[in-house]
Amino acid sequence: MIQDNQRLIIYLNSLVNSVFKILPLYEENNFGVSTYVESLLFELYGLESAIEMKYSYEYISLLSNLESVKIEVSKEDSDKPIIKREIFKCINIIKNMVGKLEEGEWPWVIIILISIKKD
């Protein structure tokens, strides 16, 4: 196993783009926006399998906000300002997580990458 927070930082930085992508999908009334958010949440829940982590309030807040976004974008009368606000809140949460990892101030996350055995 490898301990390497740098890989988590790279992943979280790419996650910012993935979260931001919800906005144009929503604004163009893309019928797949709910599926996209659901898939993103699926990926984030799967992160627990890829790394050993103790839950930080940032991670819980990110998941909670994205779950709420998923519900809101599925509504026929969804509220665009709410969705926009919550997407940017999620992005700020992720950037805060990255900043804490870079400064070594985020002791709640220990990354242990799982190596795959080759037969």
N, C-alpha and C positions, 0 to 999 in steps of 0.2 A: 504494500500500500504506500501511496505517496501523499505526503502532506504538502499542499500547495495552494495557498489562498489566491495566488496570482491567477490561477485558472478560474476561480470563482469570480474574480474581478472582471475578467474577460467575458465570462458568461453573462454577468449582470449588466455590463455595458451593452452587450448585444440585446439583452432583454428590454432595455429602454426603447430600442427601435421596434421591437415586437409589440410592445404595449402601445407605442405611438401609432402604429399601423391601424389600430382599432378606429381611430378618428376618421381617416379618409374612407374606410370601409363603411362606417356608419353614415357619414355625410353623403355618400353616393348611393345610399339605400341598398347596399349590397346585401342580398338575401343570406349570404354566408357569414355575416358578422357574428351572429350568435355562436355558430359552429367554431369560428376562429377564436373567440374568447374562451369557449369551452375547451378547445384544444390547448390554448395557452395555460389555462388552469390545470389541465391534465398534466402538462409538462412540469409545472411548478410543484404539484403534489408529488410527481415522480422524482423531483430533486431530492426528496428525503431518502430515496433508494440509492442515489448516486453518491451522496455524501452523508457523513454523520453530522447531524446538527442538532443543537438544542434550540428550541424555538425562541426567537427574539421577537420583541413586540413589532419590529419593522416587518418581519416576514409574515406574521399573523395579520397585520394591518394591510399588507399588500394583497394577501389572499382574500381577505374580507372585502376590500374595495373592488377587486376584480370580480368576485362573486356578485356583488351588487351591480356592477356594470353589466354583467351577463344578464341579470334580471331586467335591468332598465332597457337595454338595447332590444330585448325580446318583446317589449310592450309596443302596441300599435301607436299609443300616444306618448312615446318616450320623450323625455325632456332633454333637449340638446345641451343647454347650459350645464345641467347636472352631469351628463356624460363627459362633456369636455373638462369640467372642473375635476372630476374624479380620475380621469385619465392622467391629467397633469399632476394630481396628487400622487398617483401610483409612480409616475416617473420620478418625482421628488423623493419618494420613499426609496426607490432603487438607487438613486444617486447618493442618498444619505448612507445607504448600506455600503456602497462602493467607497465612499469617503472614509467611513469608519474602518473598513478593511485595510485601505491604503495607509491609514495612520496607526493601524494596530490597536484601535480602540474598540473593536467589536469582538470581545472575547466569547460571545455566545455561539459563534459559528466556528467549528473546526472542520476543515475540509479533509476528507480522506477519500481519494479517488479509488474506486474499486478496479482492480486489474482483472482482465478477462484471461482465463487460462486457455491456451491453445493446445489442442490435443495433437 
